[in-house]
Amino acid sequence: MKNIYAIYKKCREMLVNIDIECGKVSNLIVNSRAKSRWGNCRFKRETRSYEIQLSNRLLQDGVADDGAINTMLHELLHTVDGCLNHGAKWKCLAEKVRKNYGIVIKRTDSADEKGVPDENPMEAKYVFKCEKCGRVVTRYRASRFTEMYQHYRCGCCHTGKFKKIV
């Protein structure tokens, strides 16, 4: 497993080299429980510092460093004053990183973009098909539509009824 501290140090130096001053980071955590996020930055009021978490999936051997570096840069940008959200200032700094290093920092990334094998791709629990045009509609959670699909019409052909497949 890669060292989170080495990645942090490298990313902090990258930002300092382009005149981006990060806030104080007091804690780095390798998160093995998070399944739907790559990283997290949290401000700790009591210490007036930040805690950064990275998914252990990014730090595994055999996974390219690019995903971990990209995520660490993303989280470090949140430590800059006024950048705890993904607002205009954060986006401006992310663009500065792209211009200087060619690293595209986005709000969200897929496992493919991070270079990590997708362990648990989500499978739709509900699949419906329009009887007229053949459009397939999938849902991952129960909803009004999944319970009463007979009362809905297709958004493509506007007249077809849905038939439940799964």
Sequence and secondary structure as in RCSB ss.txt:
>XXXX:A:sequence
MKNIYAIYKKCREMLVNIDIECGKVSNLIVNSRAKSRWGNCRFKRETRSYEIQLSNRLLQDGVADDGAINTMLHE
LLHTVDGCLNHGAKWKCLAEKVRKNYGIVIKRTDSADEKGVPDENPMEAKYVFKCEKCGRVVTRYRASRFTEMYQ
HYRCGCCHTGKFKKIV
>XXXX:A:secstr
   HHHHHHHHHHHHHHTT     EEEEEEESS SS SEEEEEETTTTEEEEEEEGGGSSTTS HHHHHHHHHHH
HHHTSTT SSSSHHHHHHHHHHHHHH     S   HHHHT   SS    SEEEEETTT  EEEESS  HHHHSGG
G B TTTSS BEEE  
